[in-house]
Each structure stands twice: as C-alpha cells, then as structure tokens.
C-alpha cells in the first residue's frame, strides 16, 4: 500500500502523512536538547490524535551513547543500519570536541546527497558546518559556541536567534529552544496553528517563541534602560578580552569616574569591574580550552593572561580545577570513544 501524502505547508510539496525524524546522538550530547526536540513531536501526535511524527535515534556504531549529564541512551540504529528519514538532526555535545569522527561527517554528506532535510540541535550546527553542509545557509547554535563557529567557518551566516529554518536546514540553540523549533515545524507541516498551540499548552509553555527571539536576555533588558553606561562598559569588556582595558580606560570610554564605575558594578552586578572582567575572560578561556586544540599558552594569551602560571592560578581559583587537568578529563588521550567504552 502506498504511504498517504499530505501537503507540506513549508515547501508546498507532498510529504508522507507520518514524518520520520532521525536524531544522531554524538558522545556528550545534551539530554535536555534531545528531549526538548522529541517531546513536542509526541505531544503533536497526542493533540491531533494522529501519528503525525515518529522518530529514531542513531549513534556511530549502535552502542549506547552517554549524554553530557552522564545518562546513557541506547540508540535504535548504527550509522550503516539507519533507514531513510524525512529530517535528520545532529544532537550536539557540550563542549564541542576538537575532532569529529570522519565517519560521522561522511554519513551526513551521504544523507545530504539523498536530499534529506538536515538539522542541528544545541551545537549540532557545528557538525553540519564541519561536513560542509551549511555553506550558503543561515543557521544558529548555542550562544556560547557562536564565536567558535564564526572563527572556524567565516563563510557561514550565523544568527543569534533561538532557531533558524532556512530551506532544508533546521537549526536551533540549546536548552529548551528545540521546543520552539519543533512547534514551528509542527505548524509548517500540518498548517494547523491549533495543533501547534495545543502542543505549547501541553508543555506548559508561556508563549510560542518565534525565530525573531534572541537566545540570551541582553544585559540591557536585565537592567532596564536606566543603565546605559553599565551595558556599554560590559560590551567594551566583551570586545576586549585579549588585551584587557584598565578600570581607568573603561571609565574614560564611558565618560564616568572610576568611583562611579565601581559603584555601578557593585549596585547592579554585585561585583567589581576587575572581578567581572576576569570572569568574562575565564569563561571564554574555558570555551577555547575544551572546544579547541589550542595550546594552554595560546588560550591564556587569547584571553589576556600574561603567563600560563598566572592563568592557571586564576582558572583554578574560579573553576576549582587546573586547565590542564580539566582538558585531560574532558578530552581523553586520542579522544577515543570506542576505547572508553571497552575499557
């Protein structure tokens, strides 16, 4: 019997009445991102009293995959056993590994040649970019990793929105942003705002967010419009991590005294300018440390530390672990997932 077809509201073409979505689980995938993508599909089936969606999980070799929180998940298929999908999403990890298994990239390219719709959840866009499958597309990913994606793939159009739907590429940031992407896809696939709204209601979502919504709550919004000087100086800090500005320079740029600057930070951020600036630099250093192959000395220099010793002391004071030790824990020698599974 032929599979019944319905009209695709997104592209104006017939599609199977039941859409089959695949989710590629990479080592360290974020469980909240995966769950936030699957649950709206289940809710759509429930709300419509139809099998609108079904889904399967895939891993490199079919073995259990451990999420970033340590929870293991048994996938349905290995790469070479997976069936055809209407859409295939890469559930990215946190942090992004410095190396990605070429078998995974080749498999994604093969699926692209078969005209499969491809998507990325959390940091999943990075896998698609590494496979060369986002060239000419607009995409997004978790805000912590935006700079790395832009640095590694300057030709890609990266937005700061919670999700992007650009032709046959569906990408979203992390956390619960996949809920918003899936609700949008449910709306597009069914042409029914009622079903999409019902899914949001069942998931106790206050509102349906659109692709125009930003990922982060801007500092200006957190503080209101009454503190333009503070938002201006924090922006200066964020843009000058490699060569930090002094308190005097920061105060000069925003035309306040050093005493006024310190009072702004204490009153609204419960911190000092130096401590807040150091926190920004350390958080950026951690992103580079765990998400790239840069040496520790290069990471230290990129974040404005005068020496590795100084960087190590500051890093340990803030995170409770030295940068070298944390890198060894997160990135084991040879980055061998198979070895870790069998040891």
C-alpha positions in Angstrom: 0.0 0.0 0.0 1.3 3.5 -0.8 2.1 5.8 2.0 -0.6 8.5 2.2 0.6 12.0 1.5 -0.2 15.4 2.9 0.7 18.9 1.7 3.9 20.4 3.2 3.0 23.9 4.2 6.7 24.9 4.4 7.6 24.0 0.8 4.3 23.4 -0.9 5.1 19.7 -1.8 3.6 16.4 -0.9 5.2 14.6 2.1 4.3 11.4 3.9 1.4 11.8 6.3 3.7 10.5 9.0 7.1 12.2 9.2 10.0 10.2 10.3 12.7 12.2 12.1 16.2 10.9 12.9 18.3 12.1 15.8 22.1 11.4 15.7 23.4 11.3 19.2 27.0 12.2 19.4 29.1 11.5 22.6 28.3 14.0 25.2 25.0 15.2 23.5 22.8 17.4 25.7 19.9 15.4 27.0 17.7 18.5 27.5 18.2 19.4 23.9 17.3 15.9 22.6 14.3 15.7 25.0 13.1 19.1 24.1 13.1 18.1 20.4 11.3 14.7 20.8 8.6 15.7 23.3 6.8 18.2 21.1 6.6 15.5 18.4 4.9 13.2 20.9 2.6 15.9 22.0 1.7 16.7 18.4 0.6 13.1 17.9 -1.4 13.3 21.2 -3.0 16.6 20.3 -4.0 15.6 16.8 -4.9 12.0 17.7 -2.9 11.0 14.6 0.6 9.6 14.0 2.0 12.8 12.6 5.6 12.0 13.6 7.7 9.1 14.5 11.4 9.2 15.5 14.5 7.1 15.8 17.9 7.6 17.4 21.3 6.8 15.8 24.8 6.5 17.0 28.1 5.9 15.3 28.2 2.2 15.9 24.9 1.4 17.6 26.4 1.3 21.1 24.9 3.3 24.0 25.8 7.0 24.0 26.4 8.9 27.2 24.8 12.3 27.4 26.6 15.3 28.9 25.0 14.6 32.3 26.2 11.0 32.3 22.9 9.4 31.4 23.4 6.6 28.8 20.9 6.1 25.9 20.6 3.1 23.7 20.1 4.2 20.1 17.9 2.4 17.6 20.4 2.2 14.8 24.1 2.4 13.9 25.0 4.7 11.0 25.2 1.9 8.5 21.8 0.5 9.6 19.7 3.7 9.7 16.7 3.9 7.4 15.8 7.0 5.3 14.5 10.0 7.2 12.4 13.0 6.3 14.6 15.1 8.5 17.8 14.2 10.4 19.0 16.2 13.4 22.5 16.2 14.9 22.2 16.4 18.7 25.4 18.3 19.5 27.6 18.0 22.6 28.8 20.4 25.2 31.6 21.2 24.8 32.2 20.7 21.1 35.1 18.2 20.7 38.3 19.4 18.9 38.0 16.4 16.5 34.9 14.9 14.9 34.9 11.3 13.6 35.1 11.4 9.8 32.7 8.5 9.5 30.0 10.7 11.0 30.8 13.6 8.6 30.8 11.3 5.6 27.5 9.8 6.6 25.9 13.3 6.9 27.2 14.2 3.5 25.7 11.0 2.1 22.3 11.9 3.6 22.6 15.4 2.1 23.2 13.9 -1.3 19.9 11.9 -0.8 18.1 15.2 -0.3 17.4 14.6 3.4 16.5 17.7 5.4 19.3 18.3 7.9 19.2 20.0 11.3 21.3 20.8 14.3 20.3 20.9 18.0 22.3 22.8 20.5 25.8 22.7 19.0 24.7 20.3 16.2 25.3 23.0 13.6 29.0 22.6 14.1 28.9 19.0 12.8 26.9 20.2 9.7 29.4 23.0 9.2 32.4 20.7 9.5 30.8 18.4 6.9 30.5 21.4 4.6 26.7 21.3 4.7 25.9 24.8 5.9 27.6 26.8 3.2 25.2 29.4 1.9 22.7 28.7 4.7 21.7 30.8 7.7 22.0 28.8 11.0 22.3 29.1 14.7 23.7 27.2 17.6 24.1 27.7 21.4 25.3 31.2 22.1 28.4 30.0 24.0 29.8 28.5 20.7 28.8 31.2 18.2 32.3 32.7 18.2 33.9 29.4 17.5 31.6 28.6 14.6 32.3 32.0 13.1 36.0 31.7 13.6 36.2 28.2 12.1 33.7 28.8 9.3 33.7 32.5 8.4 31.7 31.9 5.2 28.6 30.6 7.2 25.8 33.0 8.2 25.3 32.6 11.9 22.5 34.3 13.8 21.9 34.7 17.5 18.2 33.6 17.2 16.8 30.7 19.1 16.2 28.8 15.8 16.5 29.1 12.1 14.6 27.5 9.3 16.4 28.1 6.0 15.1 25.9 3.2 16.2 22.3 4.0 18.3 23.2 7.1 16.7 23.4 10.5 18.9 24.6 13.4 18.4 25.7 16.9 20.3 26.7 20.0 20.4 24.7 23.2 18.3 24.3 26.4 14.6 24.3 25.6 15.0 26.1 22.2 14.3 22.8 20.3 10.7 23.0 21.7 10.3 26.3 19.7 11.8 24.8 16.6 9.7 21.7 16.7 6.5 23.7 17.4 7.3 25.8 14.3 7.9 22.7 12.2 4.6 21.2 13.5 2.9 24.3 12.4 4.5 24.3 9.0 4.0 20.6 8.4 0.3 20.5 9.4 -0.7 24.0 8.5 -2.6 24.0 11.8 -1.9 26.7 14.3 -4.3 25.0 16.6 -2.2 21.9 16.9 1.0 23.9 17.5 -0.7 26.0 20.1 -2.1 22.8 21.8 1.4 21.4 22.0 2.7 24.5 23.7 -0.1 24.4 26.1 0.5 20.7 26.9 4.2 21.6 27.5 3.2 24.5 29.8 5.0 27.0 27.6 4.0 30.6 28.4 4.1 31.6 24.8 5.2 30.4 21.4 8.6 32.0 20.7 9.4 32.9 17.1 12.6 32.8 15.1 13.0 36.5 15.9 13.5 35.8 19.6 17.2 36.1 20.8 18.9 33.3 22.8 20.2 35.5 25.6 18.5 38.0 27.7 20.5 41.1 26.9 22.1 42.9 29.8 20.2 46.0 28.8 16.9 44.1 29.2 18.0 42.6 32.5 18.8 46.0 33.9 16.2 48.0 32.0 17.0 51.1 30.0 18.1 53.1 33.0 21.8 51.8 33.0 23.2 52.6 29.5 26.7 53.2 30.9 26.8 49.8 32.5 25.7 47.9 29.4 28.2 50.0 27.4 31.1 49.1 29.6 30.3 45.4 29.6 30.2 45.4 25.8 33.6 47.0 25.9 34.9 44.3 28.1 33.4 41.5 25.9 35.1 43.1 22.9 38.5 43.4 24.5 39.3 40.1 26.2 42.7 39.5 24.6 44.0 42.9 25.6 42.0 43.9 28.7 41.4 47.5 29.4 42.2 49.1 32.8 39.5 50.5 35.0 40.7 53.9 34.2 40.4 53.3 30.4 36.9 51.8 30.8 35.8 54.8 32.9 37.2 57.2 30.3 35.5 55.5 27.4 32.0 55.7 29.0 32.8 59.2 30.5 32.4 58.4 34.2 34.8 58.5 37.1 36.5 55.3 38.4 34.5 55.6 41.6 31.2 55.9 39.6 32.2 52.8 37.6 32.8 50.8 40.7 29.5 51.9 42.2 27.6 50.8 39.1 29.1 47.3 39.2 28.6 46.9 42.9 25.0 48.2 42.8 23.7 46.3 39.8 26.0 43.3 39.3 27.2 42.7 42.9 30.8 42.7 41.7 33.7 44.9 40.9 34.8 45.9 37.4 38.0 43.8 37.7 36.2 40.7 39.1 33.5 40.8 36.4 36.1 41.3 33.6 38.2 38.4 34.9 35.0 36.2 34.9 34.4 37.0 31.3 38.0 36.2 30.3 38.0 32.9 32.3 34.7 31.8 30.8 36.0 32.5 27.3 39.2 30.7 28.1 37.2 27.6 29.2 35.4 27.6 25.9 38.7 27.6 24.0 40.3 25.1 26.3 37.6 22.5 26.0 36.4 23.2 22.4 39.6 23.6 20.5 43.1 22.2 20.2 44.9 25.4 21.0 47.7 25.0 23.5 47.1 26.3 27.0 49.7 29.0 26.4 47.7 30.2 23.4 44.4 30.1 25.3 46.0 32.1 28.1 47.3 34.7 25.6 43.9 34.9 23.7 42.2 35.8 27.0 44.6 38.4 28.2 46.7 36.5 30.7 50.4 37.4 30.9 51.6 33.9 31.7 50.5 30.3 31.9 51.2 30.4 35.6 49.0 33.4 36.2 46.3 31.9 34.0 46.4 28.5 35.8 46.2 30.1 39.3 43.2 32.2 38.3 41.5 29.3 36.5 41.9 27.0 39.5 40.6 29.7 41.9 37.5 30.2 39.8 36.7 26.7 38.5 38.3 24.6 41.2 40.5 22.7 38.8 43.6 23.5 36.7 43.1 24.0 33.0 45.4 21.1 32.1 43.6 18.7 34.3 40.1 19.7 33.1 41.2 19.3 29.5 42.5 15.8 30.2 39.2 14.8 31.8 37.0 16.2 29.1 39.3 15.3 26.2 40.9 11.9 27.0 44.0 10.8 25.0 43.3 10.1 21.3 39.7 11.2 22.0 38.8 7.5 21.6 35.2 6.9 22.4 35.5 3.3 21.4 38.4 2.8 23.8 36.4 4.4 26.6 33.5 2.1 26.0 35.6 -1.1 26.1 37.9 -0.2 29.0 
